[in-house]
Amino acid sequence: MKKKPRILIIGSCVTRDIFDQAAFKYFDLVRYVARSSLAPASSADCRGVVSIPPEKLTPALQHRMVEMDMQHDLVSLLEADQYDYLIYDAIDERFDVFIDDRGARCTLSNEVLATGFDPTTCRGSVVHTALEQHLEMWRQAWSSFIALLRKTGKLHRLMINQVFGAEHCVDGSDFLPTYPQDGIRIANEYLRAIYAHMASDLSHVQFLNFESTYFVGDDGHRRGKNPFHFVASYYQVALERILSSAVLNNSTVILERLGEKWHAELLPCLEDESDGDEYAFYLLINGRKVDTKWYSASRSVEFESKRKGLYSATGFVRNKSEFETTRIYGSNKIGFNEGPFYDINQFNWSVFERNLGSEFLEARNGIFHFSDGRRHLDILINGIERLNKKGVALVVFGGAVSDREFFAAPYFYGLGLAEQLQLPLVSISDPTLSLSDSIKLGWYLGHEGFPDLPKTIAYILDNFSDTFSVRLLICGGSGGGFASLRVSTHLETENASLFVWNPQTSVEHYVKQFVDEYIKTAFPNAMAEGSIASRLSAIGVDYDLSINSDRFKHQILYLQNHDDWHAEAHARDFLRAMDCDQRKGANVLANGSGLAYCLSNFGVGHVPPPHKLTAHALSGLAEGKSSLEIALEIDKMVEFN
């Protein structure tokens, strides 16, 4: 019979009441330490503020709780190591703490005060909850608590029940006169400060988090009406989250940033532990492996890395007697935003340095870093071995980067798509995004040191097409759609087709915040006042694709989501300028010169088309179908409600 995990609770009834008859099917509750602030319970200072006769404390549970607090017995309890998992909530930090003249401490809980204990008659002082002195005392106790759990090897088996007091009952009533609203809010703010401090020492997977809708008082609760006596749904959900917790299931790797290093520890399930196990680890940034620790007997390792990114780890377990059997575990993810906002060496690809005006002379996979010392352009070439299969190369431009906090430039897109289509990939990163970590979109329009960026990209693409005798299949969505269209006007080769979805066609009509950030970053000496159009015109940026529309000479497949504001703000004027008014299908327009426009339905707002539609469109263009033919096919594929 499988052994049930032993649970130790340090906290309050918000955690204890989770463990009813249903919970006992899964756990053994070995001890419940309550009515005690962490500072007295875990203190190593002198013990015993006062001795309270047992008859003053009924039932016996009250006596045990008060004795644990006053005798500071939590340390010996933890050192005895008679539990498998520990759940802690900080609700009882709402109580004041009394410190006598010897330094001994006790929590001024309701149970202690009910005995007649009067701190004003004792030599000492009261430290009131929610004040800085109380918080500092708790921080010191927390540090000792964490150190003890590390020493006993149980830190990774600690769960924090991150709860807050209810401000009202399910019937809308409050908790007056016992618990004033202001007092509850102050207590909750204090809890937030405590949880924030805990987060610096623990992994986020060690926290049990709840939506605020569960922190509602139950006026019919068996223990009475109280801000910490919640509705029944809280206890049900809490048990489910404990059962599914990564800490409890332990088939995971805990990754933490400790000082200047990354600490990864594999937490095996109790039944998975066996003699002779060996452990290996990968460190990953944004899903890419950057470091490896090979098999050893240690379940924890350290890595060094200061790159910006979203960090995770993968753990591997094998037994010395069964090398062929390996168990693989993933980890939590941690964002790290202190690295450089441009890092060309963050990838596993080779980097080839080239002069900005040079040509492609060899077929190699990797990042081509074109530079003239003042400016640069990064282009990823991947799948070059597929170059001659279809005579087509996929060229991808990226749109806005939503999360620059953890992702450093350069940014490359289209790897999965090119793999699926079995096409070589030419992915172009916008160099303007390497100027600052605040700019999210640059439209590949260039910057003060690189005003001719669109022409330069077109020159490189022409050279690539000529050198390797391939047709260019150029694509991008949103800001990447604008770039695809804009760069295509400078191409010399006619051997190219375009697929764009939800593109901007005029930077003037995009979100002002993004445009302002672009101008400020790319052209810091530009005027800050005036309309967007006047400011862009003054710096010589070609921001509107509807002007000089006769410059488009390649076939264009234009896919637009009907519920996207771009349909009115961007598609309408561009279609008018391109004379795209020939109705060819229920939702398809064409202009007879290679432009086919399909108004489709693939979600709410400014969302990309489903992967299936994108792959279908690009496959069709790669096969030589016309943009109109594919637009009509997509129109039939999509149900338009």
C-alpha positions in Angstrom: 0.0 0.0 0.0 1.4 3.4 -1.0 2.5 5.5 2.0 0.4 8.6 2.4 2.5 11.8 2.6 2.8 13.3 6.1 1.8 17.0 6.3 2.9 19.5 8.9 0.9 22.8 9.0 2.3 26.0 10.4 -0.4 28.6 10.2 -4.1 29.0 10.9 -7.5 27.4 10.3 -7.5 28.6 6.6 -5.0 25.8 6.0 -6.1 23.3 8.7 -9.7 23.3 7.5 -8.6 22.1 4.1 -7.7 18.8 5.7 -11.2 17.3 6.3 -12.2 13.6 5.8 -11.8 13.9 2.0 -8.2 15.1 2.4 -7.3 12.3 4.8 -7.7 9.8 1.9 -4.5 11.4 0.5 -2.6 12.7 3.5 -1.6 12.1 7.1 -1.8 15.3 9.1 1.0 14.8 11.7 1.0 18.2 13.4 -0.8 21.6 13.3 1.1 24.6 14.8 -1.2 27.5 15.2 -1.8 30.8 17.0 1.9 31.6 16.7 3.8 34.3 14.9 6.9 32.9 13.2 9.2 35.1 15.3 8.4 33.5 18.8 7.8 30.0 17.5 11.2 29.7 15.7 13.2 31.9 18.0 16.5 30.6 19.4 16.3 33.2 22.2 15.5 32.3 25.8 12.3 30.5 26.4 9.2 30.9 28.5 7.7 34.4 28.9 5.3 33.1 31.5 4.0 29.7 32.6 0.2 29.4 32.0 -1.5 26.7 34.0 -3.1 24.0 31.8 -6.5 24.5 33.4 -6.5 28.0 31.9 -6.3 26.5 28.4 -9.0 24.3 27.2 -9.2 22.2 25.1 -5.8 20.5 25.1 -5.1 21.8 21.6 -5.0 25.4 23.0 -2.4 24.3 25.6 -0.2 22.7 23.0 -0.4 25.7 20.7 0.5 28.2 23.4 3.3 26.0 24.8 4.8 25.6 21.3 4.8 29.4 21.0 6.1 30.3 24.4 8.7 27.5 24.6 9.9 28.1 21.0 9.6 24.5 20.2 9.1 24.9 16.4 12.9 24.5 15.8 13.0 21.1 17.6 9.9 20.0 15.7 11.5 20.8 12.3 14.8 19.2 13.3 13.0 16.0 14.3 12.1 15.7 10.6 8.9 13.7 11.1 7.0 15.0 8.1 7.2 14.9 4.3 5.7 18.3 3.4 5.2 21.5 5.2 2.4 24.0 4.5 2.7 27.5 6.0 0.3 30.4 6.0 1.1 33.8 7.5 -2.4 34.7 8.8 -1.2 34.6 12.4 1.2 37.4 11.8 -1.8 39.6 12.4 -1.1 39.1 16.2 1.1 41.4 18.2 4.2 40.0 19.8 5.4 40.5 23.4 9.1 40.5 24.1 10.1 40.4 27.8 13.2 42.0 29.3 15.2 38.8 28.7 14.3 38.8 25.0 11.9 35.9 25.2 8.9 36.3 23.0 5.3 35.2 22.8 2.4 35.8 20.4 -0.4 37.7 21.9 -3.1 35.4 20.4 -6.7 35.4 21.6 -5.9 32.2 23.5 -3.1 33.8 25.4 -5.1 36.9 26.3 -8.1 34.8 27.3 -6.0 33.3 30.1 -5.7 36.7 31.8 -2.2 37.3 30.6 -1.7 41.1 30.6 1.5 42.3 28.9 1.2 45.7 30.5 1.9 44.1 33.9 5.1 42.4 32.7 8.5 43.8 32.1 8.9 44.1 28.4 7.4 45.6 25.3 4.7 44.9 22.7 5.6 44.9 19.0 2.5 45.7 17.1 1.6 43.9 13.9 1.9 45.5 10.5 4.6 48.0 11.8 8.1 48.0 10.4 9.6 46.6 13.6 7.2 43.6 13.5 8.0 43.0 9.8 11.8 43.2 10.5 11.4 40.7 13.3 9.4 38.4 11.0 12.1 38.7 8.3 14.8 37.6 10.7 12.6 34.7 11.8 11.9 33.8 8.2 15.7 33.7 7.4 16.3 31.3 10.3 13.3 29.2 9.2 14.6 29.0 5.6 18.1 28.2 6.8 16.8 25.4 9.0 14.7 23.9 6.1 17.8 24.0 3.9 19.8 22.2 6.6 17.2 19.5 6.9 16.8 19.2 3.2 13.1 20.1 3.3 13.1 23.6 1.7 11.8 22.2 -1.6 8.9 20.6 0.2 7.6 23.8 1.6 4.3 25.1 0.3 3.0 28.6 1.0 -0.8 29.0 1.3 -1.0 32.5 0.0 -4.3 33.7 1.4 -5.8 37.0 2.4 -8.6 38.0 4.8 -12.1 38.4 3.4 -13.6 41.9 3.4 -17.2 40.7 3.3 -19.4 37.7 3.6 -21.2 35.9 0.8 -24.4 37.7 1.8 -22.6 41.1 1.6 -22.4 41.7 5.3 -19.1 42.8 7.0 -17.4 41.6 10.2 -18.1 44.5 12.5 -17.7 45.1 15.3 -15.0 42.5 15.8 -13.0 43.1 12.6 -13.2 46.7 11.2 -12.8 47.0 7.4 -9.7 49.2 7.8 -8.1 46.6 10.0 -8.7 43.8 7.5 -7.2 45.9 4.7 -4.1 46.8 6.8 -3.7 43.1 7.6 -3.9 42.2 3.9 -1.3 44.8 2.9 1.0 43.4 5.6 0.4 39.9 4.2 1.4 41.1 0.7 4.7 42.5 2.1 5.4 39.1 3.7 4.5 37.1 0.6 6.7 39.4 -1.5 9.6 38.7 0.8 9.0 35.0 0.7 9.1 35.1 -3.1 12.8 36.1 -3.0 13.7 32.8 -1.4 11.2 30.4 -3.0 10.1 29.2 -6.4 6.8 30.4 -7.6 5.6 26.8 -7.8 5.8 26.6 -4.0 2.9 29.1 -3.7 -0.7 28.1 -3.6 -2.5 31.0 -5.3 -6.2 31.8 -5.4 -8.5 34.2 -7.2 -9.9 36.8 -4.9 -13.4 35.4 -5.4 -12.5 32.6 -3.0 -11.6 35.0 -0.1 -15.3 35.5 0.9 -16.5 34.9 4.4 -19.1 32.2 5.1 -21.6 33.6 7.7 -22.6 30.0 8.4 -19.1 28.6 8.9 -18.9 26.0 11.6 -16.2 28.1 13.4 -18.3 31.2 13.3 -18.2 34.5 11.3 -14.6 35.6 10.7 -12.5 37.1 7.8 -10.5 33.9 7.7 -13.5 31.5 7.6 -14.1 31.2 3.9 -16.8 29.8 1.7 -16.8 26.0 1.1 -15.5 26.4 -2.5 -12.2 27.7 -1.2 -11.4 24.5 0.7 -12.3 22.3 -2.2 -10.1 24.3 -4.6 -7.3 24.5 -2.1 -7.2 20.7 -1.7 -7.2 20.3 -5.5 -4.3 22.7 -5.8 -2.3 21.0 -3.1 -2.9 17.6 -4.8 -1.7 19.0 -8.2 1.1 21.1 -6.7 4.5 20.6 -8.3 6.0 20.5 -4.8 3.8 17.6 -3.9 4.0 15.7 -7.2 7.7 16.5 -7.3 8.2 15.3 -10.9 9.8 18.6 -11.6 12.9 20.7 -11.4 13.0 23.8 -9.3 15.0 26.6 -10.8 16.0 29.6 -8.7 18.3 32.6 -9.0 20.5 32.6 -6.0 23.0 35.5 -5.9 24.9 35.5 -9.2 24.1 31.9 -10.1 21.2 29.7 -11.3 20.4 26.8 -8.9 18.5 23.8 -10.4 17.3 21.0 -8.2 15.4 17.9 -9.3 12.7 16.9 -6.9 11.9 13.2 -7.3 8.6 11.7 -6.1 8.9 9.7 -3.0 8.2 6.5 -4.8 10.8 7.4 -7.5 13.7 7.7 -5.1 16.1 4.8 -5.4 19.7 4.0 -4.7 22.1 4.5 -7.6 20.2 7.3 -9.3 22.3 9.8 -11.3 21.2 13.3 -12.4 22.0 15.6 -15.4 20.6 19.0 -16.3 20.1 21.4 -19.2 19.8 25.2 -18.7 17.5 26.8 -21.3 16.9 30.4 -22.2 13.8 31.1 -24.2 13.5 27.4 -24.8 17.1 27.0 -26.2 19.7 24.9 -24.4 22.7 27.1 -23.3 24.5 24.9 -20.8 24.7 21.3 -19.7 25.7 19.5 -16.5 26.4 15.8 -17.1 25.4 12.9 -14.9 26.5 12.8 -11.3 25.1 11.8 -7.9 24.1 15.3 -7.1 20.4 16.2 -7.4 21.3 19.9 -7.6 23.6 22.0 -9.8 24.6 25.6 -10.4 24.8 27.4 -13.7 26.3 30.8 -14.6 24.5 33.1 -17.0 23.6 36.8 -17.1 21.7 36.8 -20.4 18.3 38.4 -20.6 15.6 35.9 -21.1 13.1 33.4 -19.8 15.0 30.7 -18.0 14.0 27.1 -17.4 15.8 23.8 -16.8 15.4 20.2 -17.8 16.4 17.4 -15.4 17.4 13.8 -16.4 17.4 10.8 -14.0 18.9 7.4 -14.8 20.0 4.6 -12.6 23.5 3.2 -12.8 22.1 -0.3 -13.4 19.6 0.8 -16.1 21.4 3.3 -18.3 18.9 2.8 -21.1 16.0 4.1 -18.9 16.0 7.8 -18.5 13.2 9.9 -16.8 13.0 13.6 -18.0 11.5 16.4 -16.0 10.8 20.1 -16.7 11.0 23.1 -14.5 9.4 26.4 -13.6 10.2 29.4 -15.7 11.9 32.6 -14.4 12.3 35.8 -16.3 15.7 37.6 -16.0 15.8 41.1 -17.4 19.2 42.4 -16.3 21.1 41.3 -19.3 21.9 43.3 -22.5 18.9 44.1 -24.8 21.0 43.0 -27.8 22.9 39.7 -27.7 23.7 38.0 -31.0 25.5 35.2 -29.1 22.4 34.0 -27.2 21.6 31.4 -29.9 23.2 28.1 -30.8 23.7 29.1 -34.4 27.0 30.0 -35.9 27.6 33.8 -36.5 29.2 34.9 -39.8 30.5 38.4 -39.9 30.0 40.2 -43.2 30.5 43.7 -44.5 27.2 45.4 -45.0 27.7 45.8 -48.7 28.9 42.3 -49.3 27.1 39.5 -51.1 26.1 36.0 -50.2 28.9 33.8 -51.5 28.2 30.5 -49.7 25.2 28.4 -48.6 25.5 28.1 -44.8 23.1 27.9 -41.9 23.6 30.5 -39.3 23.3 34.2 -38.5 24.8 36.6 -41.0 25.8 39.7 -39.2 26.2 42.4 -41.8 28.0 45.5 -40.4 30.0 48.5 -41.5 31.1 49.4 -37.9 28.4 52.0 -37.4 25.3 49.9 -38.1 24.3 46.3 -38.5 21.7 43.9 -39.9 21.1 40.4 -38.7 19.7 37.7 -41.0 19.2 34.1 -40.0 19.6 31.5 -42.8 18.3 28.0 -41.8 17.4 24.9 -43.8 19.9 25.8 -46.6 20.1 22.1 -47.4 16.5 22.4 -48.7 17.5 25.2 -51.1 17.1 23.2 -54.3 14.1 21.1 -53.4 11.4 23.6 -54.6 13.4 26.5 -55.8 11.7 28.7 -53.3 12.9 30.4 -50.1 10.7 31.7 -47.3 11.5 35.3 -46.2 9.9 36.3 -42.9 9.6 39.8 -41.3 8.5 40.1 -37.7 5.9 42.3 -36.1 5.7 43.9 -32.7 7.7 42.2 -29.9 5.3 41.9 -27.0 7.6 41.1 -24.2 11.0 42.8 -24.5 11.6 42.6 -20.8 12.9 39.0 -21.0 13.9 38.7 -24.7 16.9 40.3 -26.2 17.3 41.3 -29.8 17.9 40.1 -32.5 14.5 38.5 -33.1 14.0 35.8 -35.7 10.6 34.3 -36.9 9.4 31.5 -39.1 11.5 28.6 -38.0 8.6 26.2 -37.4 6.7 27.4 -40.5 9.7 26.8 -42.8 10.3 23.4 -41.3 6.7 22.4 -41.9 6.8 23.7 -45.5 10.3 22.2 -46.1 11.6 25.5 -47.3 14.9 27.3 -46.6 14.3 30.2 -44.3 15.6 33.8 -44.5 14.5 35.5 -41.3 15.3 39.2 -40.9 15.6 41.0 -37.6 14.8 44.7 -37.4 18.0 46.4 -36.3 16.2 49.3 -34.9 15.0 47.1 -32.0 18.7 46.7 -30.9 18.9 50.4 -30.1 16.8 50.2 -26.9 14.8 47.7 -24.9 11.7 50.0 -24.8 10.9 50.0 -28.5 8.6 47.1 -29.6 8.1 47.9 -33.3 10.2 49.5 -36.0 8.5 48.5 -39.2 12.0 47.9 -40.7 11.9 51.6 -41.7 15.4 52.2 -40.4 16.9 54.7 -38.0 19.1 57.8 -37.9 22.2 55.7 -38.7 20.5 53.4 -41.1 17.9 55.5 -43.1 18.2 53.3 -46.2 17.4 50.0 -44.4 14.5 48.9 -46.7 16.8 49.4 -49.8 19.6 47.5 -48.1 17.4 44.6 -47.2 16.1 44.5 -50.8 19.6 44.5 -52.1 20.5 41.5 -49.9 17.4 39.6 -50.9 18.0 40.3 -54.6 21.5 39.0 -54.2 20.3 35.9 -52.3 17.7 35.2 -55.0 20.2 35.6 -57.8 23.0 33.7 -56.2 21.0 30.6 -55.4 18.4 30.9 -58.2 15.4 30.8 -55.9 12.0 32.5 -55.9 11.3 34.6 -52.8 8.2 33.9 -50.8 8.0 37.0 -48.6 5.6 37.1 -45.6 4.7 38.9 -42.4 1.8 40.0 -40.3 0.9 43.4 -38.7 4.2 45.4 -38.7 5.9 42.6 -40.4 3.3 42.8 -43.2 4.1 46.5 -43.6 7.8 45.6 -43.9 7.1 42.9 -46.5 5.2 45.3 -48.6 7.6 48.2 -48.1 10.8 46.2 -48.9 9.2 44.6 -51.9 9.0 48.0 -53.7 12.8 48.1 -53.8 13.4 44.6 -55.2 15.0 44.3 -58.6 13.9 40.7 -59.0 10.5 39.9 -60.3 10.8 36.4 -58.9 8.9 37.0 -55.7 5.5 36.7 -54.2 4.0 38.3 -51.0 1.7 37.0 -48.3 0.6 39.5 -45.6 -2.0 39.3 -42.9 -3.6 42.2 -41.0 -0.8 44.5 -42.1 -0.4 48.2 -41.2 -0.3 50.2 -44.4 0.3 53.6 -42.9 2.4 54.1 -39.7 0.5 57.3 -39.2 -2.6 55.4 -38.5 -1.1 53.0 -36.0 -1.1 53.3 -32.1 0.5 56.7 -31.3 2.4 55.3 -28.3 4.3 52.8 -30.5 5.0 55.4 -33.2 6.2 58.0 -30.6 8.6 55.3 -29.1 9.9 54.5 -32.6 10.6 58.1 -33.5 12.2 58.8 -30.1 14.5 55.8 -30.4 15.3 55.7 -34.1 15.5 59.5 -34.6 16.3 61.1 -31.3 17.0 64.4 -32.9 13.6 64.6 -34.6 11.0 67.1 -33.5 8.8 66.0 -30.7 5.8 68.2 -31.6 3.4 68.1 -34.5 1.3 65.4 -36.1 2.7 61.9 -36.7 2.6 62.5 -40.5 4.6 65.8 -40.3 7.2 64.3 -37.9 7.7 61.2 -40.1 7.9 63.3 -43.2 10.4 65.7 -41.7 12.9 62.8 -41.0 12.3 61.3 -44.5 10.5 58.1 -43.5 8.3 56.6 -46.2 5.4 55.8 -43.8 2.4 55.4 -46.1 2.1 52.5 -48.6 -1.0 54.1 -50.2 1.2 56.8 -51.7 2.8 55.9 -55.1 0.8 52.6 -55.2 2.1 51.9 -58.7 5.5 50.8 -57.2 4.1 47.4 -56.2 5.0 45.0 -59.0 4.7 41.5 -57.3 1.7 39.4 -56.7 0.3 40.0 -53.2 -2.0 37.8 -51.2 -3.6 40.1 -48.5 -5.5 38.3 -45.7 -7.5 40.5 -43.3 -9.5 39.5 -40.2 -12.9 41.1 -40.3 -13.0 41.9 -36.6 -9.7 43.7 -36.6 -9.6 47.5 -36.6 -6.9 47.3 -39.3 -9.7 46.5 -41.8 -10.9 50.1 -41.7 -7.8 52.0 -40.6 -5.3 50.3 -42.9 -6.9 48.0 -45.5 -9.5 50.4 -46.8 -7.3 53.2 -48.0 -4.7 50.8 -49.4 -7.2 48.9 -51.4 -8.6 52.1 -52.8 -5.2 53.3 -53.8 -4.5 49.9 -55.5 -7.8 50.0 -57.4 -8.6 46.7 -55.7 -12.4 46.7 -56.2 -13.2 43.8 -58.5 -15.5 41.4 -56.6 -14.2 37.8 -57.2 -15.8 35.9 -54.3 -18.1 36.5 -51.3 -15.3 38.1 -49.4 -12.6 38.4 -52.1 -11.5 41.5 -54.0 -8.8 41.8 -56.7 -7.3 44.5 -58.9 -6.2 42.4 -61.9 -2.5 43.3 -61.3 -1.6 40.5 -58.8 -3.3 41.9 -55.6 -5.9 39.6 -54.1 -7.6 40.6 -50.8 -9.6 38.2 -48.7 -11.6 39.4 -45.7 -11.8 36.4 -43.4 -12.8 35.4 -40.0 -10.2 33.9 -37.7 -10.9 35.4 -34.3 -11.6 38.5 -32.2 -9.5 41.6 -32.9 -6.0 41.9 -34.2 -5.1 38.2 -34.2 -3.1 36.2 -36.8 -4.7 33.6 -39.0 -4.8 30.0 -37.8 -1.6 28.1 -38.6 -3.6 25.9 -41.0 -4.5 29.0 -43.1 -1.0 30.4 -43.1 0.5 27.1 -44.2 -2.2 26.7 -46.9 -1.5 30.1 -48.3 2.3 29.8 -48.4 2.1 26.2 -49.8 -0.1 27.5 -52.6 2.3 30.3 -53.4 5.3 28.0 -53.3 3.5 25.7 -55.7 3.0 28.6 -58.2 -0.7 29.3 -57.6 -1.9 32.8 -58.1 -2.8 35.0 -55.1 -6.4 35.2 -56.4 -6.7 31.4 -56.6 -5.5 31.0 -53.0 -7.7 33.8 -51.8 -10.8 32.1 -53.2 -9.7 28.8 -51.6 -9.3 30.4 -48.2 -12.7 32.1 -48.6 -14.3 28.7 -49.0 -12.3 27.2 -46.1 -13.4 29.7 -43.5 -16.9 29.8 -42.1 -18.0 33.4 -41.9 -20.6 34.1 -39.3 
